[in-house]
Amino acid sequence: MKSISGKKFARILEGLGWNLVRINGSHHIYMKQGSTARISLPIHGTDDLKIGLLRHFMKVAGITEKEL
């Protein structure tokens, strides 16, 4: 699995209907209409997300590895 930056993952989330609710420091909080799930995405410049964290976000958002 390839690792991607928080900025790129944020663009993917927004393309799938997730909305940026608020920003708390370097964490961008995303929610989707009709879902109780919430994703607190750390955006640290161009630093890549750790693989375990990326997999967790993908599971919550319902994103497959092919969609990355």
PyMOL commands that place a pseudoatom at each C-alpha (Angstrom):
pseudoatom trace, name=CA, resn=MET, resi=1, chain=A, elem=C, hetatm=0, pos=[0.000, 0.000, 0.000]
pseudoatom trace, name=CA, resn=LYS, resi=2, chain=A, elem=C, hetatm=0, pos=[1.309, 3.407, -0.926]
pseudoatom trace, name=CA, resn=SER, resi=3, chain=A, elem=C, hetatm=0, pos=[1.260, 6.208, 1.601]
pseudoatom trace, name=CA, resn=ILE, resi=4, chain=A, elem=C, hetatm=0, pos=[-0.178, 9.627, 0.759]
pseudoatom trace, name=CA, resn=SER, resi=5, chain=A, elem=C, hetatm=0, pos=[-0.128, 13.024, 2.422]
pseudoatom trace, name=CA, resn=GLY, resi=6, chain=A, elem=C, hetatm=0, pos=[-2.939, 14.387, 4.552]
pseudoatom trace, name=CA, resn=LYS, resi=7, chain=A, elem=C, hetatm=0, pos=[-3.609, 17.121, 1.988]
pseudoatom trace, name=CA, resn=LYS, resi=8, chain=A, elem=C, hetatm=0, pos=[-4.124, 14.593, -0.801]
pseudoatom trace, name=CA, resn=PHE, resi=9, chain=A, elem=C, hetatm=0, pos=[-6.370, 12.417, 1.370]
pseudoatom trace, name=CA, resn=ALA, resi=10, chain=A, elem=C, hetatm=0, pos=[-8.418, 15.509, 2.267]
pseudoatom trace, name=CA, resn=ARG, resi=11, chain=A, elem=C, hetatm=0, pos=[-9.020, 16.168, -1.441]
pseudoatom trace, name=CA, resn=ILE, resi=12, chain=A, elem=C, hetatm=0, pos=[-10.133, 12.549, -1.891]
pseudoatom trace, name=CA, resn=LEU, resi=13, chain=A, elem=C, hetatm=0, pos=[-12.562, 12.851, 1.045]
pseudoatom trace, name=CA, resn=GLU, resi=14, chain=A, elem=C, hetatm=0, pos=[-14.030, 16.085, -0.303]
pseudoatom trace, name=CA, resn=GLY, resi=15, chain=A, elem=C, hetatm=0, pos=[-14.509, 14.447, -3.684]
pseudoatom trace, name=CA, resn=LEU, resi=16, chain=A, elem=C, hetatm=0, pos=[-16.517, 11.672, -2.032]
pseudoatom trace, name=CA, resn=GLY, resi=17, chain=A, elem=C, hetatm=0, pos=[-18.920, 14.039, -0.281]
pseudoatom trace, name=CA, resn=TRP, resi=18, chain=A, elem=C, hetatm=0, pos=[-17.177, 14.579, 3.059]
pseudoatom trace, name=CA, resn=ASN, resi=19, chain=A, elem=C, hetatm=0, pos=[-17.418, 18.144, 4.394]
pseudoatom trace, name=CA, resn=LEU, resi=20, chain=A, elem=C, hetatm=0, pos=[-14.816, 20.084, 6.341]
pseudoatom trace, name=CA, resn=VAL, resi=21, chain=A, elem=C, hetatm=0, pos=[-16.625, 20.965, 9.574]
pseudoatom trace, name=CA, resn=ARG, resi=22, chain=A, elem=C, hetatm=0, pos=[-13.844, 22.730, 11.461]
pseudoatom trace, name=CA, resn=ILE, resi=23, chain=A, elem=C, hetatm=0, pos=[-10.099, 23.020, 11.878]
pseudoatom trace, name=CA, resn=ASN, resi=24, chain=A, elem=C, hetatm=0, pos=[-8.483, 22.519, 15.260]
pseudoatom trace, name=CA, resn=GLY, resi=25, chain=A, elem=C, hetatm=0, pos=[-4.773, 23.286, 14.969]
pseudoatom trace, name=CA, resn=SER, resi=26, chain=A, elem=C, hetatm=0, pos=[-3.345, 21.012, 12.294]
pseudoatom trace, name=CA, resn=HIS, resi=27, chain=A, elem=C, hetatm=0, pos=[-6.303, 18.598, 12.415]
pseudoatom trace, name=CA, resn=HIS, resi=28, chain=A, elem=C, hetatm=0, pos=[-9.094, 19.009, 9.900]
pseudoatom trace, name=CA, resn=ILE, resi=29, chain=A, elem=C, hetatm=0, pos=[-12.390, 17.502, 11.054]
pseudoatom trace, name=CA, resn=TYR, resi=30, chain=A, elem=C, hetatm=0, pos=[-14.534, 15.941, 8.305]
pseudoatom trace, name=CA, resn=MET, resi=31, chain=A, elem=C, hetatm=0, pos=[-18.104, 14.653, 8.531]
pseudoatom trace, name=CA, resn=LYS, resi=32, chain=A, elem=C, hetatm=0, pos=[-20.502, 13.271, 5.935]
pseudoatom trace, name=CA, resn=GLN, resi=33, chain=A, elem=C, hetatm=0, pos=[-24.194, 14.087, 5.685]
pseudoatom trace, name=CA, resn=GLY, resi=34, chain=A, elem=C, hetatm=0, pos=[-26.316, 11.200, 6.957]
pseudoatom trace, name=CA, resn=SER, resi=35, chain=A, elem=C, hetatm=0, pos=[-23.431, 9.522, 8.797]
pseudoatom trace, name=CA, resn=THR, resi=36, chain=A, elem=C, hetatm=0, pos=[-22.340, 9.693, 12.420]
pseudoatom trace, name=CA, resn=ALA, resi=37, chain=A, elem=C, hetatm=0, pos=[-18.726, 8.992, 11.471]
pseudoatom trace, name=CA, resn=ARG, resi=38, chain=A, elem=C, hetatm=0, pos=[-16.130, 11.708, 11.901]
pseudoatom trace, name=CA, resn=ILE, resi=39, chain=A, elem=C, hetatm=0, pos=[-12.560, 11.832, 10.615]
pseudoatom trace, name=CA, resn=SER, resi=40, chain=A, elem=C, hetatm=0, pos=[-9.942, 13.979, 12.341]
pseudoatom trace, name=CA, resn=LEU, resi=41, chain=A, elem=C, hetatm=0, pos=[-7.303, 14.232, 9.635]
pseudoatom trace, name=CA, resn=PRO, resi=42, chain=A, elem=C, hetatm=0, pos=[-3.837, 15.538, 10.596]
pseudoatom trace, name=CA, resn=ILE, resi=43, chain=A, elem=C, hetatm=0, pos=[-2.402, 17.790, 7.896]
pseudoatom trace, name=CA, resn=HIS, resi=44, chain=A, elem=C, hetatm=0, pos=[1.288, 18.416, 8.423]
pseudoatom trace, name=CA, resn=GLY, resi=45, chain=A, elem=C, hetatm=0, pos=[2.476, 19.937, 5.179]
pseudoatom trace, name=CA, resn=THR, resi=46, chain=A, elem=C, hetatm=0, pos=[3.514, 17.274, 2.706]
pseudoatom trace, name=CA, resn=ASP, resi=47, chain=A, elem=C, hetatm=0, pos=[4.254, 14.617, 5.346]
pseudoatom trace, name=CA, resn=ASP, resi=48, chain=A, elem=C, hetatm=0, pos=[2.730, 11.240, 4.536]
pseudoatom trace, name=CA, resn=LEU, resi=49, chain=A, elem=C, hetatm=0, pos=[0.161, 9.646, 6.804]
pseudoatom trace, name=CA, resn=LYS, resi=50, chain=A, elem=C, hetatm=0, pos=[1.252, 6.514, 8.651]
pseudoatom trace, name=CA, resn=ILE, resi=51, chain=A, elem=C, hetatm=0, pos=[-0.024, 3.319, 7.052]
pseudoatom trace, name=CA, resn=GLY, resi=52, chain=A, elem=C, hetatm=0, pos=[-2.138, 2.227, 10.046]
pseudoatom trace, name=CA, resn=LEU, resi=53, chain=A, elem=C, hetatm=0, pos=[-3.809, 5.627, 10.333]
pseudoatom trace, name=CA, resn=LEU, resi=54, chain=A, elem=C, hetatm=0, pos=[-4.446, 5.724, 6.590]
pseudoatom trace, name=CA, resn=ARG, resi=55, chain=A, elem=C, hetatm=0, pos=[-6.069, 2.272, 6.696]
pseudoatom trace, name=CA, resn=HIS, resi=56, chain=A, elem=C, hetatm=0, pos=[-8.276, 3.349, 9.596]
pseudoatom trace, name=CA, resn=PHE, resi=57, chain=A, elem=C, hetatm=0, pos=[-9.443, 6.459, 7.729]
pseudoatom trace, name=CA, resn=MET, resi=58, chain=A, elem=C, hetatm=0, pos=[-10.083, 4.388, 4.606]
pseudoatom trace, name=CA, resn=LYS, resi=59, chain=A, elem=C, hetatm=0, pos=[-12.208, 1.946, 6.610]
pseudoatom trace, name=CA, resn=VAL, resi=60, chain=A, elem=C, hetatm=0, pos=[-14.255, 4.732, 8.211]
pseudoatom trace, name=CA, resn=ALA, resi=61, chain=A, elem=C, hetatm=0, pos=[-14.759, 6.536, 4.877]
pseudoatom trace, name=CA, resn=GLY, resi=62, chain=A, elem=C, hetatm=0, pos=[-15.438, 3.345, 2.922]
pseudoatom trace, name=CA, resn=ILE, resi=63, chain=A, elem=C, hetatm=0, pos=[-12.566, 3.903, 0.506]
pseudoatom trace, name=CA, resn=THR, resi=64, chain=A, elem=C, hetatm=0, pos=[-10.791, 1.038, -1.219]
pseudoatom trace, name=CA, resn=GLU, resi=65, chain=A, elem=C, hetatm=0, pos=[-7.088, 0.965, -2.016]
pseudoatom trace, name=CA, resn=LYS, resi=66, chain=A, elem=C, hetatm=0, pos=[-7.875, 1.281, -5.747]
pseudoatom trace, name=CA, resn=GLU, resi=67, chain=A, elem=C, hetatm=0, pos=[-9.638, 4.608, -5.136]
pseudoatom trace, name=CA, resn=LEU, resi=68, chain=A, elem=C, hetatm=0, pos=[-6.453, 6.170, -3.800]
for i in range(1, 68): cmd.bond("trace and resi %d" % i, "trace and resi %d" % (i + 1))
show_as sticks, trace
zoom trace
